[in-house]
């Protein structure tokens, strides 16, 4: 990537550092909870869904939740939101991250998005 200005270079490095910290935290929390529960996670490997691991990578975890779609339909005086249901693997990952499914379902909450425009 070609960046000309110094402030852009600094900003890019900071952004990448934040992203790396998030990936490390994501991995760490899931691995720690798997170790506490003395279990393994299966379903992360597309070619081998029965393969189990107690040390999943952040990339595999994010790939598992990438198949989520939020659809917003707007018409005059009408606003409808729909979100795809979570699979059992996605629910398991949320639980390992110590989140409830309610945080996901809030994406369809009317107060989450402005209703105008």
CORFENZI-V698362 format. One record per run of one state. SS is the DSSP state (A for helix, B for strand, O for the rest). FROM is the first residue (numbers start at 0). LEN is the number of residues. If there is no record, write none. Layout:
ss=SS from=FROM len=LEN
ss=SS from=FROM len=LEN
This chain:
ss=O from=0 len=5
ss=A from=5 len=32
ss=O from=37 len=3
ss=B from=40 len=2
ss=O from=42 len=9
ss=B from=51 len=2
ss=O from=53 len=4
ss=A from=57 len=7
ss=O from=64 len=5
ss=B from=69 len=6
ss=O from=75 len=2
ss=B from=77 len=6
ss=O from=83 len=4
ss=A from=87 len=9
ss=O from=96 len=4
ss=A from=100 len=8
ss=O from=108 len=1
ss=A from=109 len=3
ss=O from=112 len=5
